[in-house]
Amino acid sequence: MDTDAQISERDRSPDPEPGPEQRSRSSRFPWLTGGGPWRRTGLLAAACVTCVLLLSAFVVQPFLIPSTSMENTLKVGDRVLVNKLAYRFGDTPRRGDVVVFDGTGSFAEEYPPENPVTSLLRTAASAVGLAEPAETDYVKRVVGVGGDRVTCCDKRGRIKVNGQAVDEDYLYPGDAPSRVPFDVVVPAGKLWVMGDHRSASRDSRDRLGAPGGGFVPVEKVIGRADWIGWPLNRVRSLHRPDAFAQVPEPGGTPASGRRHG
């Protein structure tokens, strides 16, 4: 028997046909293997964009600061990172938190619907901090929560919460805590919010006579601004200040001064 001839003949045989399992896998996912490097690059880019949008929608969203109402804490052009999980698991906004909220029905009227394509592009750009947020989105500091009595002002010009004067060291230099006197009790499930640049901020004070009385429903809060992520020379975390640490709860118990960040 000529075994060398048989081996040589076997070596010249074509590659074996792919098995049923391999053919099935290739036919089910042709987009993973075909189309060349440009197609694969495009698919990778699409996957990255999808991940970013999902992260922005449910976890952390960049928010472009469009006005001077929160100076000097936040400046025009800052990108803050809004923690959307901050109040998802039983926690609620606290005095001193900087929050982003949808002001529809409290701070803003309903706007007419915009072109669907324009809306999609604007939403995608604002989701990654490349465009200004929707006109109905606001960023302010929580001064009063449900049950609080917030008044302006004491003899030294300070705001009082539940009878306790608050030294707001985060205010814009030279600003008075408020030039508008008020005395409100915050309804349950609502917030009283104000900008840090009081003379340049349209906030709860400006809507005292409007429907809703300037109070923001807690369910309208998008998230808590926990960090400044851009520009690089402004990168920092945003802590809850100590200003409200001695404010008693409506029942008389001092509030917790615990910070986040």
BALOBA-1460 file (C-alpha; in Angstrom, 3 decimals):
// residues 261
<rec num="1" residu="m" x="0.000" y="0.000" z="0.000"/>
<rec num="2" residu="d" x="1.411" y="3.399" z="-1.024"/>
<rec num="3" residu="t" x="0.773" y="5.352" z="2.217"/>
<rec num="4" residu="d" x="2.778" y="8.436" z="1.073"/>
<rec num="5" residu="a" x="0.475" y="8.842" z="-1.915"/>
<rec num="6" residu="q" x="-2.594" y="8.579" z="0.316"/>
<rec num="7" residu="i" x="-1.264" y="11.260" z="2.742"/>
<rec num="8" residu="s" x="-0.394" y="13.577" z="-0.163"/>
<rec num="9" residu="e" x="-3.882" y="13.098" z="-1.571"/>
<rec num="10" residu="r" x="-5.453" y="13.975" z="1.784"/>
<rec num="11" residu="d" x="-3.295" y="17.114" z="2.088"/>
<rec num="12" residu="r" x="-4.608" y="18.428" z="-1.238"/>
<rec num="13" residu="s" x="-8.238" y="18.073" z="-0.187"/>
<rec num="14" residu="p" x="-10.188" y="21.337" z="0.298"/>
<rec num="15" residu="d" x="-10.885" y="22.725" z="3.770"/>
<rec num="16" residu="p" x="-13.769" y="20.977" z="5.462"/>
<rec num="17" residu="e" x="-17.134" y="22.612" z="5.225"/>
<rec num="18" residu="p" x="-18.120" y="24.590" z="8.331"/>
<rec num="19" residu="g" x="-20.324" y="22.660" z="10.657"/>
<rec num="20" residu="p" x="-24.001" y="23.433" z="11.136"/>
<rec num="21" residu="e" x="-23.332" y="25.366" z="14.338"/>
<rec num="22" residu="q" x="-20.739" y="27.651" z="12.709"/>
<rec num="23" residu="r" x="-22.974" y="28.288" z="9.644"/>
<rec num="24" residu="s" x="-25.894" y="29.074" z="11.930"/>
<rec num="25" residu="r" x="-23.874" y="31.576" z="13.983"/>
<rec num="26" residu="s" x="-22.614" y="33.381" z="10.887"/>
<rec num="27" residu="s" x="-26.051" y="33.595" z="9.326"/>
<rec num="28" residu="r" x="-27.626" y="34.961" z="12.493"/>
<rec num="29" residu="f" x="-25.074" y="37.770" z="13.009"/>
<rec num="30" residu="p" x="-23.720" y="38.761" z="9.568"/>
<rec num="31" residu="w" x="-23.351" y="42.369" z="10.716"/>
<rec num="32" residu="l" x="-20.611" y="41.265" z="13.160"/>
<rec num="33" residu="t" x="-18.365" y="39.806" z="10.508"/>
<rec num="34" residu="g" x="-19.178" y="41.480" z="7.202"/>
<rec num="35" residu="g" x="-18.866" y="44.951" z="5.741"/>
<rec num="36" residu="g" x="-15.200" y="45.670" z="6.365"/>
<rec num="37" residu="p" x="-13.496" y="47.949" z="8.915"/>
<rec num="38" residu="w" x="-15.663" y="51.019" z="8.233"/>
<rec num="39" residu="r" x="-18.828" y="49.103" z="9.022"/>
<rec num="40" residu="r" x="-17.342" y="47.728" z="12.229"/>
<rec num="41" residu="t" x="-16.141" y="51.215" z="13.221"/>
<rec num="42" residu="g" x="-19.611" y="52.625" z="12.627"/>
<rec num="43" residu="l" x="-21.201" y="49.882" z="14.711"/>
<rec num="44" residu="l" x="-18.731" y="50.518" z="17.534"/>
<rec num="45" residu="a" x="-19.461" y="54.261" z="17.419"/>
<rec num="46" residu="a" x="-23.209" y="53.620" z="17.469"/>
<rec num="47" residu="a" x="-22.806" y="51.313" z="20.463"/>
<rec num="48" residu="c" x="-20.772" y="53.964" z="22.304"/>
<rec num="49" residu="v" x="-23.351" y="56.672" z="21.592"/>
<rec num="50" residu="t" x="-26.138" y="54.371" z="22.784"/>
<rec num="51" residu="c" x="-24.276" y="53.679" z="26.035"/>
<rec num="52" residu="v" x="-23.677" y="57.399" z="26.628"/>
<rec num="53" residu="l" x="-27.333" y="58.249" z="26.015"/>
<rec num="54" residu="l" x="-28.513" y="55.464" z="28.331"/>
<rec num="55" residu="l" x="-26.082" y="56.616" z="31.020"/>
<rec num="56" residu="s" x="-27.307" y="60.185" z="30.579"/>
<rec num="57" residu="a" x="-30.960" y="59.147" z="30.676"/>
<rec num="58" residu="f" x="-30.806" y="57.053" z="33.836"/>
<rec num="59" residu="v" x="-27.601" y="57.671" z="35.819"/>
<rec num="60" residu="v" x="-25.597" y="60.891" z="35.271"/>
<rec num="61" residu="q" x="-26.445" y="63.681" z="32.848"/>
<rec num="62" residu="p" x="-24.220" y="66.638" z="31.923"/>
<rec num="63" residu="f" x="-26.107" y="69.920" z="32.225"/>
<rec num="64" residu="l" x="-24.854" y="73.124" z="30.584"/>
<rec num="65" residu="i" x="-25.287" y="76.191" z="32.807"/>
<rec num="66" residu="p" x="-26.938" y="78.860" z="30.624"/>
<rec num="67" residu="s" x="-27.263" y="81.839" z="33.010"/>
<rec num="68" residu="t" x="-25.677" y="83.733" z="35.899"/>
<rec num="69" residu="s" x="-28.400" y="82.870" z="38.442"/>
<rec num="70" residu="m" x="-26.189" y="80.433" z="40.392"/>
<rec num="71" residu="e" x="-22.932" y="82.436" z="40.440"/>
<rec num="72" residu="n" x="-20.405" y="82.073" z="41.902"/>
<rec num="73" residu="t" x="-21.193" y="78.455" z="42.679"/>
<rec num="74" residu="l" x="-21.924" y="77.766" z="39.003"/>
<rec num="75" residu="k" x="-20.853" y="79.958" z="36.106"/>
<rec num="76" residu="v" x="-22.121" y="80.331" z="32.564"/>
<rec num="77" residu="g" x="-20.635" y="77.530" z="30.453"/>
<rec num="78" residu="d" x="-20.008" y="75.141" z="33.352"/>
<rec num="79" residu="r" x="-21.053" y="71.543" z="32.733"/>
<rec num="80" residu="v" x="-22.430" y="70.080" z="35.909"/>
<rec num="81" residu="l" x="-22.963" y="66.353" z="36.296"/>
<rec num="82" residu="v" x="-26.467" y="65.673" z="37.547"/>
<rec num="83" residu="n" x="-26.839" y="62.570" z="39.687"/>
<rec num="84" residu="k" x="-30.176" y="61.069" z="38.624"/>
<rec num="85" residu="l" x="-29.955" y="58.298" z="41.211"/>
<rec num="86" residu="a" x="-29.645" y="60.683" z="44.173"/>
<rec num="87" residu="y" x="-33.355" y="60.547" z="44.996"/>
<rec num="88" residu="r" x="-34.352" y="57.254" z="43.404"/>
<rec num="89" residu="f" x="-34.045" y="54.989" z="46.441"/>
<rec num="90" residu="g" x="-36.034" y="56.708" z="49.160"/>
<rec num="91" residu="d" x="-33.904" y="59.814" z="49.718"/>
<rec num="92" residu="t" x="-35.425" y="63.244" z="49.046"/>
<rec num="93" residu="p" x="-33.960" y="66.691" z="48.316"/>
<rec num="94" residu="r" x="-32.554" y="68.418" z="51.374"/>
<rec num="95" residu="r" x="-31.961" y="72.028" z="52.242"/>
<rec num="96" residu="g" x="-28.784" y="73.220" z="50.556"/>
<rec num="97" residu="d" x="-28.860" y="70.733" z="47.670"/>
<rec num="98" residu="v" x="-28.340" y="72.144" z="44.184"/>
<rec num="99" residu="v" x="-30.975" y="70.489" z="42.022"/>
<rec num="100" residu="v" x="-32.000" y="70.454" z="38.391"/>
<rec num="101" residu="f" x="-35.741" y="70.283" z="37.848"/>
<rec num="102" residu="d" x="-38.444" y="70.516" z="35.221"/>
<rec num="103" residu="g" x="-40.214" y="73.780" z="35.908"/>
<rec num="104" residu="t" x="-43.248" y="73.044" z="33.743"/>
<rec num="105" residu="g" x="-46.325" y="74.079" z="35.696"/>
<rec num="106" residu="s" x="-44.367" y="75.825" z="38.444"/>
<rec num="107" residu="f" x="-41.664" y="77.995" z="36.867"/>
<rec num="108" residu="a" x="-42.704" y="77.818" z="33.217"/>
<rec num="109" residu="e" x="-45.802" y="77.487" z="31.113"/>
<rec num="110" residu="e" x="-46.259" y="74.638" z="28.664"/>
<rec num="111" residu="y" x="-44.307" y="75.352" z="25.491"/>
<rec num="112" residu="p" x="-45.739" y="74.420" z="22.088"/>
<rec num="113" residu="p" x="-44.234" y="71.211" z="20.697"/>
<rec num="114" residu="e" x="-41.217" y="71.764" z="18.459"/>
<rec num="115" residu="n" x="-40.274" y="70.021" z="15.241"/>
<rec num="116" residu="p" x="-39.622" y="66.319" z="16.051"/>
<rec num="117" residu="v" x="-36.249" y="66.280" z="14.285"/>
<rec num="118" residu="t" x="-35.136" y="69.490" z="15.999"/>
<rec num="119" residu="s" x="-36.353" y="68.155" z="19.329"/>
<rec num="120" residu="l" x="-34.421" y="64.895" z="18.871"/>
<rec num="121" residu="l" x="-31.185" y="66.694" z="17.951"/>
<rec num="122" residu="r" x="-31.516" y="69.171" z="20.808"/>
<rec num="123" residu="t" x="-32.284" y="66.408" z="23.308"/>
<rec num="124" residu="a" x="-29.283" y="64.356" z="22.154"/>
<rec num="125" residu="a" x="-26.953" y="67.375" z="22.306"/>
<rec num="126" residu="s" x="-28.164" y="68.514" z="25.725"/>
<rec num="127" residu="a" x="-27.902" y="64.940" z="27.037"/>
<rec num="128" residu="v" x="-24.124" y="65.126" z="26.630"/>
<rec num="129" residu="g" x="-23.801" y="68.771" z="27.680"/>
<rec num="130" residu="l" x="-23.204" y="70.176" z="24.187"/>
<rec num="131" residu="a" x="-26.337" y="72.316" z="24.050"/>
<rec num="132" residu="e" x="-28.396" y="74.352" z="26.456"/>
<rec num="133" residu="p" x="-31.067" y="72.366" z="28.288"/>
<rec num="134" residu="a" x="-34.758" y="72.661" z="27.550"/>
<rec num="135" residu="e" x="-36.283" y="76.055" z="28.350"/>
<rec num="136" residu="t" x="-38.313" y="74.412" z="31.100"/>
<rec num="137" residu="d" x="-35.267" y="72.997" z="32.945"/>
<rec num="138" residu="y" x="-33.798" y="75.004" z="35.825"/>
<rec num="139" residu="v" x="-30.959" y="74.710" z="38.329"/>
<rec num="140" residu="k" x="-31.452" y="76.218" z="41.810"/>
<rec num="141" residu="r" x="-30.604" y="75.617" z="45.452"/>
<rec num="142" residu="v" x="-33.153" y="74.072" z="47.816"/>
<rec num="143" residu="v" x="-33.851" y="76.479" z="50.693"/>
<rec num="144" residu="g" x="-37.039" y="74.938" z="52.091"/>
<rec num="145" residu="v" x="-38.602" y="71.468" z="52.000"/>
<rec num="146" residu="g" x="-42.116" y="70.279" z="52.795"/>
<rec num="147" residu="g" x="-43.396" y="71.683" z="56.098"/>
<rec num="148" residu="d" x="-40.721" y="74.395" z="56.405"/>
<rec num="149" residu="r" x="-41.595" y="78.001" z="57.115"/>
<rec num="150" residu="v" x="-39.232" y="80.235" z="55.136"/>
<rec num="151" residu="t" x="-39.196" y="83.966" z="55.837"/>
<rec num="152" residu="c" x="-37.297" y="87.037" z="54.769"/>
<rec num="153" residu="c" x="-35.739" y="88.532" z="56.578"/>
<rec num="154" residu="d" x="-34.432" y="88.971" z="60.121"/>
<rec num="155" residu="k" x="-32.942" y="92.223" z="61.461"/>
<rec num="156" residu="r" x="-29.578" y="91.347" z="59.922"/>
<rec num="157" residu="g" x="-31.161" y="90.680" z="56.535"/>
<rec num="158" residu="r" x="-30.830" y="86.892" z="56.749"/>
<rec num="159" residu="i" x="-33.379" y="84.343" z="55.582"/>
<rec num="160" residu="k" x="-34.922" y="82.266" z="58.358"/>
<rec num="161" residu="v" x="-36.039" y="78.654" z="58.071"/>
<rec num="162" residu="n" x="-38.278" y="77.390" z="60.876"/>
<rec num="163" residu="g" x="-37.179" y="80.359" z="62.955"/>
<rec num="164" residu="q" x="-33.449" y="79.723" z="62.495"/>
<rec num="165" residu="a" x="-31.434" y="82.406" z="60.689"/>
<rec num="166" residu="v" x="-29.250" y="81.008" z="57.911"/>
<rec num="167" residu="d" x="-25.780" y="82.385" z="57.107"/>
<rec num="168" residu="e" x="-25.552" y="81.727" z="53.373"/>
<rec num="169" residu="d" x="-21.841" y="82.000" z="52.653"/>
<rec num="170" residu="y" x="-22.365" y="80.701" z="49.112"/>
<rec num="171" residu="l" x="-24.202" y="83.840" z="47.946"/>
<rec num="172" residu="y" x="-22.776" y="85.981" z="45.178"/>
<rec num="173" residu="p" x="-20.464" y="88.609" z="46.744"/>
<rec num="174" residu="g" x="-22.375" y="91.773" z="47.577"/>
<rec num="175" residu="d" x="-25.824" y="90.186" z="47.150"/>
<rec num="176" residu="a" x="-28.464" y="90.481" z="49.837"/>
<rec num="177" residu="p" x="-30.209" y="87.193" z="50.731"/>
<rec num="178" residu="s" x="-33.371" y="88.746" z="49.259"/>
<rec num="179" residu="r" x="-34.711" y="92.196" z="48.534"/>
<rec num="180" residu="v" x="-38.213" y="90.749" z="48.300"/>
<rec num="181" residu="p" x="-39.862" y="90.080" z="51.671"/>
<rec num="182" residu="f" x="-41.814" y="86.848" z="51.960"/>
<rec num="183" residu="d" x="-43.252" y="84.478" z="54.526"/>
<rec num="184" residu="v" x="-44.246" y="81.053" z="53.183"/>
<rec num="185" residu="v" x="-44.921" y="77.556" z="54.449"/>
<rec num="186" residu="v" x="-43.759" y="74.924" z="51.975"/>
<rec num="187" residu="p" x="-46.485" y="72.362" z="51.227"/>
<rec num="188" residu="a" x="-45.714" y="68.663" z="51.647"/>
<rec num="189" residu="g" x="-44.042" y="67.198" z="48.575"/>
<rec num="190" residu="k" x="-42.859" y="70.628" z="47.380"/>
<rec num="191" residu="l" x="-39.628" y="72.663" z="47.483"/>
<rec num="192" residu="w" x="-38.789" y="76.347" z="47.871"/>
<rec num="193" residu="v" x="-35.763" y="77.074" z="45.665"/>
<rec num="194" residu="m" x="-33.552" y="80.096" z="45.095"/>
<rec num="195" residu="g" x="-30.491" y="80.989" z="43.033"/>
<rec num="196" residu="d" x="-27.164" y="81.812" z="44.676"/>
<rec num="197" residu="h" x="-26.917" y="85.065" z="42.686"/>
<rec num="198" residu="r" x="-30.090" y="86.446" z="44.216"/>
<rec num="199" residu="s" x="-30.140" y="89.735" z="42.314"/>
<rec num="200" residu="a" x="-29.891" y="87.860" z="38.988"/>
<rec num="201" residu="s" x="-32.119" y="84.890" z="39.787"/>
<rec num="202" residu="r" x="-35.758" y="84.399" z="38.903"/>
<rec num="203" residu="d" x="-36.806" y="81.779" z="41.420"/>
<rec num="204" residu="s" x="-39.563" y="80.871" z="43.880"/>
<rec num="205" residu="r" x="-39.806" y="84.499" z="45.056"/>
<rec num="206" residu="d" x="-40.893" y="85.685" z="41.605"/>
<rec num="207" residu="r" x="-43.822" y="83.284" z="41.483"/>
<rec num="208" residu="l" x="-45.457" y="83.942" z="44.821"/>
<rec num="209" residu="g" x="-48.669" y="85.108" z="43.153"/>
<rec num="210" residu="a" x="-48.607" y="82.586" z="40.302"/>
<rec num="211" residu="p" x="-50.395" y="79.217" z="40.222"/>
<rec num="212" residu="g" x="-48.367" y="76.860" z="42.417"/>
<rec num="213" residu="g" x="-46.989" y="79.757" z="44.495"/>
<rec num="214" residu="g" x="-43.419" y="79.211" z="43.302"/>
<rec num="215" residu="f" x="-43.186" y="75.764" z="44.901"/>
<rec num="216" residu="v" x="-41.524" y="72.968" z="42.887"/>
<rec num="217" residu="p" x="-43.010" y="69.457" z="43.137"/>
<rec num="218" residu="v" x="-40.408" y="66.941" z="44.315"/>
<rec num="219" residu="e" x="-41.384" y="64.580" z="41.482"/>
<rec num="220" residu="k" x="-40.259" y="67.236" z="38.994"/>
<rec num="221" residu="v" x="-36.660" y="67.085" z="40.264"/>
<rec num="222" residu="i" x="-34.424" y="65.557" z="37.591"/>
<rec num="223" residu="g" x="-31.460" y="65.055" z="39.884"/>
<rec num="224" residu="r" x="-28.873" y="66.604" z="42.179"/>
<rec num="225" residu="a" x="-25.899" y="68.507" z="40.775"/>
<rec num="226" residu="d" x="-22.990" y="66.733" z="42.445"/>
<rec num="227" residu="w" x="-19.966" y="67.754" z="40.344"/>
<rec num="228" residu="i" x="-18.661" y="70.378" z="37.960"/>
<rec num="229" residu="g" x="-17.117" y="68.347" z="35.135"/>
<rec num="230" residu="w" x="-16.033" y="71.101" z="32.732"/>
<rec num="231" residu="p" x="-14.044" y="73.291" z="32.149"/>
<rec num="232" residu="l" x="-11.022" y="71.556" z="33.613"/>
<rec num="233" residu="n" x="-10.012" y="74.490" z="35.818"/>
<rec num="234" residu="r" x="-13.471" y="74.341" z="37.428"/>
<rec num="235" residu="v" x="-13.659" y="70.598" z="38.115"/>
<rec num="236" residu="r" x="-14.849" y="69.981" z="41.669"/>
<rec num="237" residu="s" x="-17.548" y="68.300" z="43.728"/>
<rec num="238" residu="l" x="-20.534" y="70.259" z="45.013"/>
<rec num="239" residu="h" x="-21.143" y="69.703" z="48.721"/>
<rec num="240" residu="r" x="-24.247" y="70.425" z="50.739"/>
<rec num="241" residu="p" x="-23.239" y="73.504" z="52.774"/>
<rec num="242" residu="d" x="-23.234" y="73.684" z="56.552"/>
<rec num="243" residu="a" x="-25.524" y="76.736" z="56.474"/>
<rec num="244" residu="f" x="-28.644" y="74.631" z="57.164"/>
<rec num="245" residu="a" x="-27.100" y="72.290" z="59.743"/>
<rec num="246" residu="q" x="-28.772" y="74.047" z="62.703"/>
<rec num="247" residu="v" x="-32.162" y="74.502" z="61.077"/>
<rec num="248" residu="p" x="-34.767" y="72.547" z="63.073"/>
<rec num="249" residu="e" x="-37.300" y="70.339" z="61.374"/>
<rec num="250" residu="p" x="-40.855" y="71.686" z="61.431"/>
<rec num="251" residu="g" x="-41.386" y="69.612" z="64.592"/>
<rec num="252" residu="g" x="-38.364" y="71.187" z="66.318"/>
<rec num="253" residu="t" x="-35.592" y="68.600" z="65.760"/>
<rec num="254" residu="p" x="-32.302" y="70.012" z="64.328"/>
<rec num="255" residu="a" x="-31.602" y="68.952" z="60.749"/>
<rec num="256" residu="s" x="-28.712" y="66.692" z="59.809"/>
<rec num="257" residu="g" x="-25.619" y="68.512" z="58.626"/>
<rec num="258" residu="r" x="-24.280" y="65.487" z="56.777"/>
<rec num="259" residu="r" x="-22.769" y="66.358" z="53.439"/>
<rec num="260" residu="h" x="-22.771" y="64.486" z="50.165"/>
<rec num="261" residu="g" x="-19.996" y="64.471" z="47.617"/>
